[in-house]
Amino acid sequence: MTRTLSHPRSQSLDDVQHLVLDDVSWELYEKLLRDIGNRPIRVTYDQGRMEIMSPLPEHERPKKLIGRMIEMLSFELNIPMVSFGSTTLRKKEKAKGLEPDECYYFRNEAKMRGRKRLDLRKDPAPDLVVEIDITTRSVPRQPIYAALGVPEIWRYDGRRLQCLHLVNEAYYSRKMSLTFPFLEPAQLNQFIELIEDQDETAIVREYVAWVRANEWGR
C-alpha cells in the first residue's frame, strides 16, 4: 500500500513497506538517511519527491544471487573489483539520490580501493549497478542513475535480466555487458530461474562450472 504523507515521522520507519512523500527538502532527505542508518530501508529521492520502501524476500533473493554471480565471475577471471553494496548514491546539485541493490567498481577499482566514504562530487559513479525491479515504484529510478552517471545497469524484473547502457542521458537495452564485454547478461537467467527449486549454494556451483566451461579467462 502506498501512502502520501506530509512528514515521514507520522509513521515508524520500522513499519514502512511503501511510503511516498512530496515537497521534501534535501536537508530532510539527508536527515532521514542518517536516522535510517543501517536498517534495510531504501530511499529514492528526486527533486523533492521521496519514496521509502522496505525490501521483501522476493526482492532480496534474486538480488543476492545476481550479486554472487557477479562476484564469482570476477573471482574466477581474476578481475579486480570493489563492491559498495547498497551504499547511498546522491548528488545535492542534482537533487537526486537512491540506494542501488548492489553496485560495483571495476574500471575505477584502483581509485576506489580502501575508500570508506563515497562522494559523487569527486568520485566516479559505480561502473555497474544491480536493480531488482519487481515491485511497482512511484519514483522512477533510471533517470536518477542517469543523472548520477552510472554507465551500466543490470535490471531484473522477476522474469528476465536485462542489460542497460547509458547513452546520451538515457538507458537502452544492449545484448553485451560494458563491464564484462564477453558476457551476455541475459544468459544468467538460466541460473536465476533455479532459485525456486534449488538451494543457492547448488546454483552458484552450477554457475561457476558454466563460467569455467566458457574459458573466458584463458
C-alpha positions in Angstrom: 0.0 0.0 0.0 1.2 3.5 -0.9 0.6 6.4 1.4 1.3 10.1 0.6 2.1 12.0 3.8 3.5 15.4 4.7 6.2 14.1 7.0 8.0 10.8 7.4 7.7 11.0 11.2 4.0 10.2 11.0 4.8 6.5 10.7 7.5 4.4 12.3 10.3 3.7 9.8 10.4 0.1 11.0 6.8 -0.4 9.9 7.2 1.2 6.5 6.7 -1.0 3.4 5.9 1.7 0.8 5.7 5.4 1.6 5.6 8.4 -0.8 6.3 11.9 0.3 6.1 15.2 -1.7 7.9 18.5 -1.3 10.7 17.0 0.8 13.7 19.2 1.2 17.2 17.9 0.6 18.0 18.6 4.2 15.2 16.5 5.4 16.2 13.7 3.0 19.7 13.7 4.4 18.5 13.7 7.9 16.2 10.8 7.2 19.2 8.9 5.8 21.1 9.5 9.0 18.1 8.3 11.0 17.7 5.1 9.0 21.4 4.2 9.4 22.0 0.5 8.5 18.3 -0.5 8.6 17.2 -2.4 5.4 15.1 0.6 4.1 15.5 2.0 0.6 15.0 5.7 0.0 14.6 7.2 -3.5 14.8 11.0 -3.9 14.2 13.0 -7.0 13.8 16.8 -6.7 11.6 16.8 -3.7 9.7 13.6 -4.3 10.7 10.8 -2.0 9.8 7.1 -1.8 10.6 4.9 1.1 10.4 1.1 0.7 11.3 -1.9 2.8 12.5 -4.8 0.5 10.6 -8.1 0.6 12.1 -11.6 0.3 11.1 -11.8 -3.4 13.3 -8.8 -4.0 16.2 -9.8 -1.8 16.8 -13.3 -3.0 17.4 -12.6 -6.7 19.5 -9.5 -5.7 21.8 -11.7 -3.6 22.1 -14.4 -6.3 22.9 -11.9 -9.1 25.4 -10.2 -6.8 27.1 -13.6 -6.1 27.3 -14.3 -9.8 29.0 -11.0 -10.5 31.4 -11.6 -7.6 32.2 -15.2 -8.6 32.8 -14.2 -12.2 35.3 -11.6 -11.0 36.9 -14.1 -8.8 37.2 -16.8 -11.4 38.6 -14.4 -14.0 40.8 -12.5 -11.5 39.2 -9.2 -12.4 39.9 -6.5 -9.7 36.6 -5.3 -8.1 35.4 -3.1 -5.3 31.8 -3.7 -4.0 29.8 -0.9 -2.4 26.6 -2.9 -1.9 23.6 -0.7 -1.3 25.6 2.5 -0.4 23.6 5.6 -1.0 24.4 7.4 -4.2 23.4 11.0 -4.2 24.2 14.5 -5.6 22.9 17.6 -4.0 23.3 19.7 -7.1 21.1 17.3 -9.0 18.7 16.9 -6.1 18.7 13.1 -6.7 19.7 10.1 -4.6 19.0 6.4 -4.1 20.4 3.1 -2.9 21.1 0.5 -5.6 20.5 -3.1 -4.8 24.2 -3.8 -5.5 26.9 -1.7 -7.0 30.5 -2.3 -8.1 33.6 -0.6 -9.4 35.8 -2.4 -11.9 37.4 0.2 -14.3 37.8 2.6 -11.3 38.6 -0.2 -8.8 42.1 1.2 -8.0 40.8 4.7 -7.4 38.1 3.4 -5.0 40.1 0.8 -3.2 40.2 1.4 0.5 37.6 4.2 0.3 35.4 4.4 3.3 33.0 7.1 2.1 31.6 7.7 -1.4 31.2 11.3 -2.5 30.0 11.7 -6.1 31.1 15.3 -6.2 34.6 14.0 -6.7 34.3 10.2 -7.0 33.2 8.4 -10.2 29.8 6.7 -10.2 29.9 2.9 -9.9 30.6 1.1 -13.1 27.8 -1.4 -12.6 24.6 -1.5 -10.5 22.1 -4.2 -10.0 18.5 -3.1 -9.9 15.7 -5.5 -8.8 12.5 -4.0 -10.3 9.8 -6.4 -9.1 7.5 -4.1 -7.1 5.8 -1.0 -8.6 7.7 2.2 -7.8 6.2 5.7 -7.7 9.6 7.5 -8.3 11.4 6.3 -11.5 14.9 5.3 -10.7 16.6 5.1 -14.1 16.6 9.0 -14.6 18.3 9.2 -11.2 21.0 6.7 -12.2 21.4 8.6 -15.5 21.8 12.0 -13.7 24.5 10.3 -11.4 26.3 9.0 -14.4 26.0 5.2 -13.8 27.1 3.6 -17.2 25.5 0.2 -16.8 22.5 -1.3 -15.0 21.6 -5.0 -14.8 17.8 -4.9 -14.2 15.8 -7.9 -13.2 12.0 -7.6 -13.4 11.1 -11.0 -11.9 11.2 -12.8 -15.3 14.4 -11.8 -17.0 17.7 -10.0 -16.5 18.2 -7.0 -18.8 21.4 -5.2 -19.6 21.1 -1.4 -19.9 23.7 1.1 -21.1 23.7 4.8 -20.5 23.6 6.6 -23.9 23.0 10.4 -24.1 21.5 10.6 -20.6 19.1 7.7 -21.1 19.3 3.9 -20.8 19.0 1.5 -23.7 18.9 -2.3 -23.7 22.0 -3.9 -25.0 23.0 -7.5 -25.6 26.5 -7.5 -24.2 27.8 -6.0 -20.9 30.0 -3.0 -20.8 31.7 -4.3 -17.6 32.2 -7.8 -19.0 32.3 -7.4 -22.8 32.5 -11.1 -23.4 29.2 -11.7 -21.4 25.6 -11.6 -22.4 23.9 -10.9 -19.1 20.6 -12.5 -20.3 22.5 -15.8 -20.2 22.3 -15.6 -16.4 18.5 -16.0 -16.5 19.0 -19.8 -16.6 20.5 -19.7 -13.1 18.1 -17.1 -11.6 15.2 -19.4 -12.7 16.6 -22.2 -10.5 16.0 -20.2 -7.3 12.6 -21.7 -6.7 13.8 -25.3 -7.0 17.4 -25.4 -5.8 19.4 -24.2 -2.9 21.6 -21.2 -3.6 24.9 -23.0 -3.0 24.0 -25.5 -5.6 23.0 -22.8 -8.1 26.3 -21.0 -7.6 28.3 -24.2 -8.0 26.5 -24.8 -11.3 27.1 -21.3 -12.4 30.8 -21.5 -11.6 31.1 -24.7 -13.6 29.4 -22.8 -16.5 31.9 -19.9 -16.2 34.8 -22.3 -16.3 33.5 -24.2 -19.3 33.4 -20.9 -21.3 37.1 -20.4 -20.7 36.8 -16.6 -20.9 39.9 -16.1 -18.8 42.2 -18.4 -20.9 
